[in-house]
Amino acid sequence: MTATLLNGKQIAQEIRAEIAEQVRRRVQAGKSQPKLCAILVGDDPASQVYVRNKERACEKAGIAGTVDRLPATTTGTELLARIEQLNHDPTVHGILVQLPLPKSESSADPLDERRVLDAVSPLKDVDAFSPVNVGLLMQGRPRFLPCTPHGVVQLLHRCDRGVAGKHVVVIGRSDIVGKPIASMLSQRTNMANQGDAEGGRDVANATVTIAHSRTENLADLVRQADCVIAAVGIPKLVTADMIRPGATVVDVGINRVDDKLVGDVDFEGVKEVAGAITPVPGGVGPLTIAMLLHNTVKAAELADG
Ligand SMILES: Nc1nc(=O)c2c([nH]1)NC[C@@H]1CN(c3ccc(C(=O)N[C@@H](CCC(=O)O)C(=O)O)cc3)C=[N+]21
């Protein structure tokens, strides 16, 4: 193995410790305890695990976390009403609707993901999925940064893998990862500073190419990258022959194959060529949760200083 292992789990621990300290100081100053409410509709096993992990992470950071478990039979109207209630509840700072929503059982009143995400108050939108927060980010004046892209930024920043002036190839164009990470890395100001990180490297000012399922000659394109960010959801799509020696490889993929978690990168092969690489599990995933906690504290600050 020639590549440096980018240990997301360890960096997430560091960030979570910083957040716990921030919460402690906040409460000691007489301000409210930050509170996150997650809404989980239906009984998808993977979603149950994720939500449980988020609950535990909140608890450890001194953040109040509650989960609303709603049956898969919940109608669109019912879910929107619940969100509206939480929007107006001053004790709740952050709201998260766990995705994916289940296939609707009510065809007359379905669960429409776009409508549901649009309903979350932009000031409590800790996922940063609301159009207002997406727009603010695109304009270079972010309020909340989306958790997974922000996790990638923190990882690069804290591992001294700055991308300023470098060519980053993002594989994947989703609203949750591909589009926002491409925007963030090409912006003028270091996105990691929002995470209060000291030192580290400038994780901005990159030249970014977005590749996707219609990209021709993907291998040739990826070979030109100083930094590859894989976020497509295709197991082992990125192989060693596609990597320029010394490049940084960030694997955002979470794929379940034969009950095992694998990324979009063929880790075993790529680690022999890359300069640095994130593992799956233990890479970007733990950072996603850390940045959710960060956003929850930020939401509390927006609400009452
Ligand atoms: N509204 C909403 N917000 C989300 O942020 C959101 C969501 N819906 N739906 C599902 C995806 C997925 N996601 C992950 C978070 C952490 C890990 C994580 O910590 N993974 C561990 C391993 C966990 C395991 O073993 O299953 C790791 O990579 O080391 C993975 C996936 C957040 N998501």
The ligand as a MOL file (V3000), in Angstrom:
LIG
                    3D

  0  0  0     0  0            999 V3000
M  V30 BEGIN CTAB
M  V30 COUNTS 33 36 0 0 0
M  V30 BEGIN ATOM
M  V30 1 N -32.3520 13.2200 5.3780 0
M  V30 2 C -31.2800 12.4290 5.2460 0
M  V30 3 N -30.0670 12.8960 5.5860 0
M  V30 4 C -28.9590 12.1080 5.4710 0
M  V30 5 O -27.8440 12.5450 5.7960 0
M  V30 6 C -29.1170 10.7670 4.9760 0
M  V30 7 C -30.4080 10.3410 4.6340 0
M  V30 8 N -31.4560 11.1930 4.7640 0
M  V30 9 N -30.6110 9.0980 4.1600 0
M  V30 10 C -29.5350 8.1380 4.0450 0
M  V30 11 C -28.2030 8.8110 3.8440 0
M  V30 12 C -27.0330 7.9220 4.1660 0
M  V30 13 N -26.3300 8.5750 5.2690 0
M  V30 14 C -25.2530 8.0170 5.9490 0
M  V30 15 C -24.7320 8.5660 7.1050 0
M  V30 16 C -23.7110 7.9480 7.8000 0
M  V30 17 C -23.1690 6.7640 7.3620 0
M  V30 18 C -22.1000 6.1030 8.1590 0
M  V30 19 O -21.7310 6.5460 9.2300 0
M  V30 20 N -21.5540 4.9640 7.6650 0
M  V30 21 C -20.5530 4.1910 8.3800 0
M  V30 22 C -20.9180 2.7270 8.4270 0
M  V30 23 C -22.3250 2.4380 8.8390 0
M  V30 24 C -22.7270 1.0070 8.5530 0
M  V30 25 O -21.9320 0.1000 8.8500 0
M  V30 26 O -23.8380 0.7890 8.0150 0
M  V30 27 C -19.2290 4.2970 7.6620 0
M  V30 28 O -19.2240 4.6080 6.4600 0
M  V30 29 O -18.2160 4.0440 8.2850 0
M  V30 30 C -23.6430 6.2130 6.2000 0
M  V30 31 C -24.6740 6.8370 5.5140 0
M  V30 32 C -27.0040 9.7050 5.6050 0
M  V30 33 N -28.0650 9.9010 4.8200 0 CHG=1
M  V30 END ATOM
M  V30 BEGIN BOND
M  V30 1 1 1 2
M  V30 2 2 2 3
M  V30 3 1 2 8
M  V30 4 1 3 4
M  V30 5 2 4 5
M  V30 6 1 4 6
M  V30 7 2 6 7
M  V30 8 1 6 33
M  V30 9 1 7 8
M  V30 10 1 7 9
M  V30 11 1 9 10
M  V30 12 1 10 11
M  V30 13 1 11 12
M  V30 14 1 11 33
M  V30 15 1 12 13
M  V30 16 1 13 14
M  V30 17 1 13 32
M  V30 18 1 14 15
M  V30 19 2 14 31
M  V30 20 2 15 16
M  V30 21 1 16 17
M  V30 22 1 17 18
M  V30 23 2 17 30
M  V30 24 2 18 19
M  V30 25 1 18 20
M  V30 26 1 20 21
M  V30 27 1 21 22
M  V30 28 1 21 27
M  V30 29 1 22 23
M  V30 30 1 23 24
M  V30 31 2 24 25
M  V30 32 1 24 26
M  V30 33 2 27 28
M  V30 34 1 27 29
M  V30 35 1 30 31
M  V30 36 2 32 33
M  V30 END BOND
M  V30 END CTAB
M  END
